[in-house]
Amino acid sequence: MELTLDFLVELLDYASDEIYVLDKDLKIIFVNKACERHYGLRKDEVLGKHNDEFLERGFWKPSIIPSVLENEDMITLKQRTFIGKELLTRAYKIRDDHGELRYILCTATDIHALERRQYEEKIQRKEDVLQIKTPTLVFKSKKIQSILDFCKKIAKTDTTILIHGESGTGKGVFAKYIHAISTRANQAFVSINCASLPVDLVESELFGYESGAFTGAKSKGKEGLFSIANGGTIFLDEIGELHLSTQAKLLQAIQEKTFMPIGSTKEKTVDVRIITATNRDLWRMVEAGTFREDLFYRLNVIDIEMPPLRERKEDVLPLIYSYLHKFNEKFQMSKTISDRCISVLTQYEWPGNVRQLENLMERLVLTSDYVIDVTDLPDVIMDNIDGKLDLNEDEEMWTLDNRIEIVTKQIVEEAYQLKRTTREVAKYLGISQSRATRLIQKYKINENL
């Protein structure tokens, strides 16, 4: 069957989300039938009209177009239509081969319909804690491969495991991996960050409480995470932050497989596998009297040391491309990254480890132009790489493309010094205002002058 234009248009009319396309002059060149549900307008009443006509008549507010024109290639905001629909709207710039604006694509989802679908999906899942997928682990280093091989050996047992290492090294990911390949994989995996809860709430979160156990308690009591995890795995992250008063009760739950909810006179029995993680030196805490020695030995039956990213630099490159792909898909973009930028990132020390790299790649995908380059990197990266990589002496710096880049920056800087506004810079250089704005932001010219 041939995919004709009429056939594709007919298919798009069945989409639950609105699809709305403007040309560079902000005339509406396509809209599917969802506009009838959102605005009470037929397609033939919309096509060929200027976007501002409907905005001025109050069919929706606020407008997403000015924001996407001035600031971003993609932007999201909530809109309300005159018939009372609440929409989650996204607008994307579509450019031609020269980087000039060609179209603006907007998609709009009925927020109430979205919430209803999410609720129904949650009901179908029954329990969010049940059954997790085996995490995808991106690496090339022998250190991580060795840890994975070790995890496969211990996953089939019920032995308590302590994972230690710096923040952001992936301790939580490996806890999930161990659970997902264990005999408990079809049971609950329950995670709690011990540092995220006040001291007076940790015990009730872990072990639950009975009705009327304390002021403010729920009338029906509360089931603790140990009960929810029964038959599965409980992961206690940042175990070093657990208060001494709770450590004794945790020790009993681990050794005896029993605990007593707050306000109860009856013990509960559970079958859980305990995995803990910390970025602190627990033995020094034992010596200082802030961590129980007997609990330390009970947790440290099997220990796994997660190496920092700076000690496995060969993993940086595959992680960069993995996160680039992840965030391109998430934000519906197609960014690439320059070799110069990769050279800097692979030499950086990454004090925040994998988490820092992931957060940086998300930022770069959102804030860069088509090619993520050294100029897009934050100062914290460049300040710490100085002296280790001299970009001015890098041969790649003097390729034709990079020489054009340097000259372009100089021209835009001179124009901005003379004119001081994006509108006047655009007129002076003979380019669109959106392109002038993009160049000024790219080279951070208005920050430097």
C-alpha positions in Angstrom: 0.0 0.0 0.0 1.4 3.4 -0.9 1.6 6.0 1.9 0.0 9.0 0.3 -0.2 12.4 1.9 -4.0 12.1 2.3 -3.6 8.7 4.0 -1.0 10.2 6.5 -3.3 13.1 7.3 -6.1 10.8 7.9 -4.0 8.8 10.3 -2.9 11.9 12.2 -6.6 12.7 12.8 -6.8 9.6 15.0 -4.0 10.8 17.3 -5.2 11.6 20.8 -2.8 14.6 21.0 -3.2 17.8 19.0 -0.6 18.4 16.3 -0.3 22.0 15.1 2.3 23.3 12.6 3.1 26.9 11.8 5.4 28.2 9.0 8.1 30.8 9.6 5.5 33.6 9.2 3.4 32.0 12.0 0.6 30.9 9.6 -1.1 27.6 10.5 -0.3 25.0 7.8 -1.5 21.9 9.5 -3.7 20.9 12.4 -5.3 17.5 13.2 -8.9 16.9 14.4 -7.9 17.2 18.1 -8.3 21.0 17.7 -12.0 20.4 17.6 -11.9 18.9 21.1 -9.5 21.5 22.4 -10.9 24.7 20.9 -14.3 23.9 19.4 -12.9 24.8 15.9 -13.0 22.8 12.7 -9.8 22.2 10.8 -11.1 24.3 7.9 -11.6 27.3 10.2 -8.0 27.2 11.3 -5.9 26.3 8.3 -4.2 29.2 6.5 -5.0 31.7 9.4 -2.3 33.5 11.4 -1.7 32.2 14.9 -2.1 35.6 16.5 -5.7 35.9 15.2 -6.8 33.0 17.5 -4.6 34.2 20.4 -6.1 37.7 20.2 -9.6 36.2 20.2 -8.7 34.3 23.4 -9.0 30.7 22.1 -6.0 29.8 24.3 -3.6 31.4 26.8 -0.7 32.0 27.4 0.9 31.7 24.0 3.9 29.4 23.7 5.2 30.9 20.4 7.1 34.0 21.7 9.0 31.9 24.2 10.1 29.3 21.6 11.0 32.0 19.1 13.2 34.0 21.5 14.8 31.4 23.8 14.7 27.7 23.1 14.5 25.1 20.4 11.9 23.3 22.6 9.7 24.6 25.3 6.9 23.2 27.4 4.1 25.0 29.2 0.5 24.6 30.4 -2.3 26.3 28.5 -6.0 26.8 29.1 -8.4 27.1 26.2 -11.6 29.2 26.2 -13.7 26.0 26.4 -12.0 25.0 29.6 -9.5 22.4 28.4 -6.1 22.4 30.2 -3.3 21.4 27.9 0.3 20.4 28.3 1.8 22.0 25.2 5.2 21.6 23.7 6.6 23.6 20.8 9.7 22.7 18.7 11.7 24.7 16.2 12.3 22.9 12.9 15.2 24.5 11.0 16.5 24.2 7.5 20.1 23.1 6.5 21.4 26.7 7.2 19.9 26.7 10.7 17.1 29.1 9.8 13.6 28.7 11.2 11.4 26.8 8.8 8.5 25.5 10.9 7.2 25.4 14.5 5.7 22.1 15.5 3.3 22.2 18.5 1.8 19.2 20.3 -0.8 19.5 23.0 -2.1 16.8 25.4 -5.3 17.1 27.4 -3.9 17.1 31.0 -7.0 15.5 32.5 -6.9 12.7 30.0 -3.2 12.2 30.6 -3.8 12.0 34.4 -6.6 9.5 33.8 -4.4 7.3 31.7 -1.6 7.4 34.2 -4.0 6.5 37.0 -5.3 3.5 35.0 -1.8 2.4 34.3 -1.0 2.6 38.0 -4.0 0.5 38.8 -2.9 -2.1 36.3 0.6 -2.2 37.8 -1.0 -2.7 41.2 2.2 -2.0 43.1 5.0 0.2 41.8 7.5 -1.7 43.9 6.8 -5.0 42.2 9.2 -6.3 39.5 11.9 -4.0 38.2 13.7 -4.4 34.9 17.3 -5.4 34.9 19.1 -2.0 34.7 21.1 -1.4 31.5 24.8 -0.9 32.5 26.9 1.1 30.2 30.7 0.4 30.6 33.9 -0.7 29.0 36.2 -1.0 31.9 37.6 -4.2 33.4 36.8 -2.9 36.9 33.1 -2.8 36.3 33.1 -6.1 34.4 34.8 -7.6 37.5 32.1 -6.2 39.8 29.4 -7.5 37.5 30.9 -11.0 37.5 31.1 -10.9 41.3 27.4 -9.7 41.5 26.3 -12.7 39.4 28.0 -15.0 42.0 26.3 -13.5 45.0 22.9 -12.6 43.6 21.5 -16.1 44.1 22.2 -16.0 47.8 20.3 -14.1 50.5 23.5 -12.7 52.1 23.5 -9.1 53.3 25.5 -6.8 51.0 27.2 -3.5 51.7 28.0 -1.3 48.6 30.4 1.5 49.3 31.9 4.3 47.2 31.7 8.0 46.5 28.4 9.7 45.7 27.2 9.3 42.2 29.1 6.1 41.4 26.0 4.0 40.8 25.5 2.1 44.0 21.8 2.2 43.7 21.9 0.9 40.1 24.0 -2.1 41.2 21.6 -2.8 44.1 18.8 -3.0 41.5 20.9 -5.2 39.2 21.6 -7.7 42.0 17.9 -7.9 42.8 16.9 -8.2 39.2 19.2 -11.3 38.6 18.3 -12.9 41.9 15.7 -15.5 42.8 13.7 -12.6 44.3 13.4 -10.8 41.0 9.6 -11.2 40.8 9.1 -9.8 44.3 9.3 -6.3 45.6 12.4 -4.1 45.4 12.0 -1.3 48.0 14.4 1.5 48.3 14.8 4.2 51.0 17.3 6.9 51.4 18.1 7.0 55.1 19.4 10.6 54.8 16.2 11.9 53.3 14.0 11.4 56.3 14.0 13.1 59.7 15.2 11.0 62.6 11.7 10.7 64.1 10.2 9.3 60.8 12.8 6.7 59.9 11.5 4.0 62.2 7.9 4.5 61.2 8.9 4.3 57.5 10.9 1.1 58.0 8.7 -0.7 60.4 5.3 1.0 60.3 3.0 1.8 63.1 -0.4 0.8 64.6 -3.5 3.0 64.8 -3.1 5.8 67.4 0.6 5.0 68.0 1.4 8.7 68.2 -0.1 12.2 67.6 -0.7 12.7 63.9 -0.7 8.9 63.1 -3.1 7.7 60.5 -6.3 6.2 61.9 -5.7 2.9 60.2 -1.9 2.8 61.0 0.8 2.4 58.3 2.5 -0.5 56.8 6.3 -0.2 56.9 8.8 -0.7 54.1 10.0 -4.0 55.6 6.5 -5.4 55.3 6.1 -4.1 51.8 9.4 -5.7 50.8 8.4 -9.1 52.3 9.7 -11.8 50.0 11.9 -9.3 48.1 14.8 -7.0 48.6 15.1 -3.8 50.7 17.8 -1.3 49.7 18.9 1.1 52.5 20.9 3.9 50.8 23.2 6.1 52.9 23.0 3.7 55.8 25.7 5.7 57.6 23.1 8.4 58.2 20.9 6.1 60.3 20.5 7.2 63.9 21.8 5.0 66.7 18.4 4.5 68.1 17.1 3.0 64.9 20.3 0.9 64.3 19.4 -1.5 67.2 16.0 -2.2 65.8 17.4 -2.7 62.3 20.0 -5.2 63.7 17.1 -7.3 65.1 15.2 -7.2 61.8 18.3 -8.4 60.0 19.3 -11.1 62.5 16.0 -12.4 63.7 13.8 -11.5 60.6 11.4 -9.9 63.1 10.4 -6.4 64.1 7.7 -4.7 66.1 5.8 -1.8 64.5 5.5 1.4 66.6 2.7 1.1 69.1 2.3 -2.7 68.6 2.8 -5.5 71.1 3.1 -8.2 68.4 6.2 -9.0 66.4 6.1 -9.3 62.7 8.1 -11.8 60.7 9.5 -11.0 57.3 11.7 -12.6 54.7 13.8 -9.9 53.1 17.2 -9.6 51.5 19.1 -6.5 52.8 21.4 -4.4 50.5 22.9 -1.3 52.0 25.1 1.5 50.6 27.1 4.3 51.9 29.7 6.9 50.9 31.1 7.1 54.4 33.8 5.2 56.2 31.6 3.1 58.5 34.5 1.6 60.5 35.7 5.1 61.5 32.1 5.8 62.5 32.3 2.6 64.7 35.5 3.9 66.3 33.8 7.3 66.9 30.8 5.6 68.5 28.3 6.8 65.9 27.7 3.4 64.3 27.1 0.1 66.0 29.9 -2.3 65.7 27.6 -5.4 65.7 25.5 -3.8 63.0 28.6 -3.0 60.9 29.7 -6.6 60.9 26.2 -7.8 60.1 25.9 -5.6 57.1 29.5 -6.1 55.9 29.2 -9.8 55.2 29.8 -9.1 51.5 31.2 -5.8 50.4 31.4 -4.2 47.0 33.6 -1.2 46.3 32.4 1.1 43.5 35.3 2.8 41.8 35.0 6.5 41.1 34.7 7.5 37.4 38.1 9.1 37.4 39.6 5.6 38.0 37.8 4.1 35.0 38.1 6.8 32.4 37.5 4.3 29.6 33.8 4.3 30.7 33.4 8.1 30.1 33.0 7.9 26.3 30.3 5.2 26.2 28.5 7.0 29.0 28.6 10.3 27.1 27.0 8.7 24.0 24.5 6.7 26.1 23.2 9.9 27.9 23.3 11.8 24.6 21.0 9.2 23.1 18.8 9.1 26.2 18.2 12.9 26.4 17.8 13.3 22.7 15.0 10.8 22.8 13.5 12.3 26.0 13.4 15.8 24.6 12.9 14.7 21.0 16.1 16.3 19.7 19.0 15.2 17.6 22.1 16.9 19.1 25.6 15.7 18.3 28.8 16.3 20.2 32.2 17.6 18.9 35.5 15.7 19.2 36.9 18.7 21.0 34.2 18.5 23.6 34.7 14.8 24.1 38.4 15.4 24.6 37.7 17.8 27.4 35.1 15.5 29.1 37.3 12.5 29.0 40.1 14.3 30.7 37.9 15.9 33.4 38.2 14.3 36.9 34.4 14.0 37.6 34.2 14.6 41.3 30.4 13.9 41.1 31.0 10.7 39.2 28.4 9.2 36.8 25.6 11.3 38.3 27.4 14.5 37.5 28.1 13.3 33.9 24.4 12.4 33.4 23.2 15.8 34.7 25.7 17.6 32.5 24.6 15.8 29.4 21.0 16.6 30.1 21.9 20.3 30.4 24.0 20.2 27.2 21.2 18.6 25.2 18.8 21.3 26.4 21.0 24.3 26.1 23.4 23.7 23.1 23.0 24.3 19.4 23.1 21.3 17.0 26.6 20.4 17.9 27.6 20.4 21.6 31.0 22.1 21.8 33.5 23.3 24.3 31.9 26.7 24.4 28.7 25.0 25.8 30.5 23.5 28.8 30.0 25.2 32.2 32.9 27.1 33.9 33.3 24.4 36.6 34.4 22.0 33.8 36.7 24.3 32.0 38.3 25.8 35.1 39.3 22.3 36.2 40.7 21.3 32.9 43.0 24.3 32.4 46.6 23.2 32.0 45.7 19.7 31.1 44.3 20.5 27.7 45.4 23.5 25.7 42.6 24.0 23.2 44.5 26.8 21.5 47.3 24.4 20.5 44.9 21.6 19.5 45.3 21.0 15.7 41.5 20.5 15.4 41.1 24.1 16.6 42.5 25.3 13.3 40.2 23.4 10.9 38.1 25.4 8.5 34.9 25.0 10.6 36.6 26.2 13.8 38.2 29.2 12.0 34.8 30.1 10.7 33.4 29.7 14.3 36.1 32.1 15.7 35.4 34.7 13.0 31.6 34.4 13.5 32.0 35.1 17.2 34.1 38.2 16.5 31.6 39.6 14.0 28.6 39.0 16.4 30.6 40.6 19.3 31.3 43.7 17.2 27.7 43.9 16.1 26.4 43.6 19.7 28.9 46.3 20.9 27.5 48.7 18.3 23.8 47.9 18.5 23.1 46.3 21.9 19.8 44.7 21.0 19.0 41.5 19.2 16.7 43.2 16.8 19.3 45.8 15.8 22.1 43.1 15.6 19.9 41.1 13.3 19.2 44.1 11.0 22.9 45.0 11.0 24.1 41.5 10.0 21.2 40.8 7.7 19.9 37.7 9.6 16.7 36.8 11.4 16.2 38.0 15.0 15.9 34.4 16.2 19.3 33.6 14.7 20.9 36.7 16.2 19.5 35.8 19.6 20.8 32.2 19.2 24.3 33.4 18.3 24.5 35.9 21.2 23.4 33.2 23.6 25.8 30.6 22.2 28.8 32.8 22.5 27.6 34.3 25.8 28.3 37.8 24.4 25.8 39.8 26.5 27.3 38.2 29.6 30.9 39.2 28.7 30.2 42.8 27.6 
